[in-house]
Amino acid sequence: MKVMPIRYSADVEAMTRFYEALGLGAGPVSRPGGWIEMPAAGGMLAIHRSSGDDVGRCELAFEAEEPLEDVAKRLRAAGFEPGPPMDEGFGHSMRVQDPDGVWVQLNLYDRDLYT
Protein backbone atom coordinates (compact mmCIF):
# COMPACT_ATOMS: atom_id res chain seq x y z
CA MET A 1 0.00 0.00 0.00
CA LYS A 2 1.26 3.50 -0.84
CA VAL A 3 0.72 6.43 1.52
CA MET A 4 -0.59 9.70 0.09
CA PRO A 5 -1.60 12.90 1.87
CA ILE A 6 -4.55 14.68 0.23
CA ARG A 7 -4.57 18.48 0.38
CA TYR A 8 -8.02 20.04 -0.11
CA SER A 9 -8.04 23.38 -1.93
CA ALA A 10 -10.50 25.84 -3.45
CA ASP A 11 -7.95 26.56 -6.23
CA VAL A 12 -6.29 23.39 -7.54
CA GLU A 13 -4.44 25.31 -10.28
CA ALA A 14 -2.83 27.79 -7.86
CA MET A 15 -1.99 25.01 -5.41
CA THR A 16 -0.38 23.03 -8.24
CA ARG A 17 1.78 26.03 -9.20
CA PHE A 18 2.81 26.45 -5.56
CA TYR A 19 3.95 22.85 -5.15
CA GLU A 20 5.65 22.90 -8.55
CA ALA A 21 7.62 25.92 -7.30
CA LEU A 22 8.66 23.78 -4.30
CA GLY A 23 10.01 21.18 -6.71
CA LEU A 24 7.17 18.68 -7.15
CA GLY A 25 6.16 17.70 -10.66
CA ALA A 26 2.61 17.50 -11.95
CA GLY A 27 1.44 13.94 -12.50
CA PRO A 28 -1.90 12.39 -13.47
CA VAL A 29 -4.94 14.69 -13.48
CA SER A 30 -8.58 13.66 -13.25
CA ARG A 31 -10.60 14.49 -16.36
CA PRO A 32 -12.77 17.09 -14.60
CA GLY A 33 -9.56 18.68 -13.25
CA GLY A 34 -10.50 18.59 -9.57
CA TRP A 35 -7.73 16.13 -8.65
CA ILE A 36 -4.02 16.13 -9.42
CA GLU A 37 -1.25 13.85 -8.21
CA MET A 38 2.19 15.34 -7.64
CA PRO A 39 4.85 12.63 -7.37
CA ALA A 40 7.95 13.31 -5.30
CA ALA A 41 11.04 11.28 -4.51
CA GLY A 42 9.62 10.28 -1.11
CA GLY A 43 5.97 9.75 -2.01
CA MET A 44 3.16 11.72 -3.55
CA LEU A 45 0.90 14.66 -2.72
CA ALA A 46 -2.64 14.74 -4.08
CA ILE A 47 -4.56 18.01 -4.42
CA HIS A 48 -8.35 17.80 -4.41
CA ARG A 49 -10.74 20.63 -5.32
CA SER A 50 -13.04 21.48 -2.44
CA SER A 51 -14.93 24.34 -0.84
CA GLY A 52 -16.23 25.34 2.55
CA ASP A 53 -14.85 23.71 5.68
CA ASP A 54 -12.61 21.26 3.77
CA VAL A 55 -10.40 24.00 2.27
CA GLY A 56 -6.99 23.84 3.90
CA ARG A 57 -7.61 20.41 5.39
CA CYS A 58 -5.18 17.56 4.88
CA GLU A 59 -6.25 13.91 4.97
CA LEU A 60 -4.24 10.71 5.11
CA ALA A 61 -5.03 8.30 2.30
CA PHE A 62 -3.59 5.01 1.10
CA GLU A 63 -3.53 3.61 -2.41
CA ALA A 64 -4.66 0.01 -2.21
CA GLU A 65 -3.17 -2.60 -4.49
CA GLU A 66 -5.92 -5.16 -3.82
CA PRO A 67 -9.74 -5.13 -3.77
CA LEU A 68 -11.13 -2.86 -1.05
CA GLU A 69 -13.37 -5.71 0.10
CA ASP A 70 -10.22 -7.66 1.10
CA VAL A 71 -8.95 -4.68 3.11
CA ALA A 72 -12.39 -4.31 4.74
CA LYS A 73 -12.32 -7.96 5.87
CA ARG A 74 -8.94 -7.45 7.59
CA LEU A 75 -10.14 -4.24 9.24
CA ARG A 76 -13.28 -5.95 10.59
CA ALA A 77 -11.21 -8.89 11.86
CA ALA A 78 -9.05 -6.36 13.75
CA GLY A 79 -12.12 -4.68 15.28
CA PHE A 80 -12.52 -1.67 12.95
CA GLU A 81 -15.67 -1.12 10.88
CA PRO A 82 -15.02 0.60 7.52
CA GLY A 83 -17.65 2.40 5.52
CA PRO A 84 -18.86 0.81 2.30
CA PRO A 85 -16.74 1.08 -0.87
CA MET A 86 -17.92 4.07 -2.93
CA ASP A 87 -17.72 4.73 -6.66
CA GLU A 88 -15.55 7.77 -7.32
CA GLY A 89 -14.36 9.70 -10.37
CA PHE A 90 -10.96 8.00 -9.96
CA GLY A 91 -12.12 4.47 -9.13
CA HIS A 92 -13.32 3.38 -5.67
CA SER A 93 -12.73 4.56 -2.11
CA MET A 94 -13.53 3.48 1.41
CA ARG A 95 -13.13 5.34 4.68
CA VAL A 96 -12.43 4.05 8.17
CA GLN A 97 -11.72 5.74 11.51
CA ASP A 98 -8.41 5.03 13.20
CA PRO A 99 -8.29 4.39 17.00
CA ASP A 100 -8.23 8.16 17.66
CA GLY A 101 -11.35 8.70 15.54
CA VAL A 102 -9.48 10.28 12.61
CA TRP A 103 -10.79 9.30 9.19
CA VAL A 104 -8.42 7.48 6.83
CA GLN A 105 -9.26 7.02 3.17
CA LEU A 106 -8.37 3.93 1.14
CA ASN A 107 -8.37 4.34 -2.65
CA LEU A 108 -8.34 1.84 -5.47
CA TYR A 109 -7.59 3.70 -8.70
CA ASP A 110 -8.84 3.02 -12.21
CA ARG A 111 -6.16 4.84 -14.25
CA ASP A 112 -8.40 4.74 -17.35
CA LEU A 113 -10.37 7.56 -15.70
CA TYR A 114 -7.33 9.90 -15.83
CA THR A 115 -6.03 12.11 -18.64
N, C-alpha and C positions, 0 to 999 in steps of 0.2 A: 504494500500500500504506500502511496506517495502522499506526503503532507503538503497542504497548500493553504496559506491564509487567503481569505477573501476580503477585499477592501470595498466597502459600499460607498458609492459616490454619486452625486447629482450630475457630475460632468465627467463622463468616462474619457472623453477626448483630452481634456485638460489634465486629468490625472495620469493618463498615458504619457503625455508630453513630460510631466514632472518626473515620472519614474524612468523614462528614457534619458532624461538629463542626469539622473543618478547613475546611469550605466546599464539599466535593464533594456532588453530588446523586446520589441513587440512580437508576439507569437500568434497563435490561432485566435480568430475573432468570430463570435457568433454572427449569424447572418443578419439579425436585426441590429447588431452593433452594441447591445447592452452588456456585453461580456467580452473581456479580452484577457488572455493569458500572457504573462510576461516572464519567460524563463530566465533563470539566473544560474550561476555556477553552483549555488548551494540549494536550489529548489525552484520554486515558482511562486509568483504573486498573481492572483486573479483580481480583476477590477470588475465590479458588477454595478450597473446603473440602478439607482434607487432614489427615493425621495423621503421626505418626512423624517421620522425618528431614526431610520436606518443610516442616514447619511453620516459618514465619519466612523461608523461602526466597523469592527474587524471581527471576522468569524473564522474559526478553525475548521477546515474541511480536509477530507482525505479522498484521494482518487482510488476507488476500488478496482481490483484486477480480477474480480470474480463476481458472480451474481449477488445482488444485494440480499436476496433471500437467504443465501448461505451465511452472510455476515449477520443477518438478523437472528438466525438460529443460534449462533455462537453467543451473541449478546444476551438472548433470552436464557440460555443455559448458564450464563454468568450472573443472572439476576437483573438485567437491564432490559427495559421494554422499549424498542424502537418504534417510531411511527411507521406508517405504511410506506412502501416505495411509491414515489410520485413521478409521473411523466413530466419532463422538463424540456425546454428548448434545446438542451445539450445532450439529453439522454434521460437518465433516471437519477433520483436522489432519495435519500432517507435521512431523517434526523433522529438523534437520540441524546438524552441528557446524560452528562457525566456525573460522577458521584457528588460534585458540588452544585449540580443543577444547571450547569452551563450547556447550552446546545452545541452539538457537534454534527456537522453535515458529512454524509458519505455520498460520493458521486460516482456513477458509472457512466462514462462518456460514450456517445455515438459520434465519432469524428466525421461521419458523413453529414452531420448537421452544421458543420463549420465551413467558413469560406476558405 
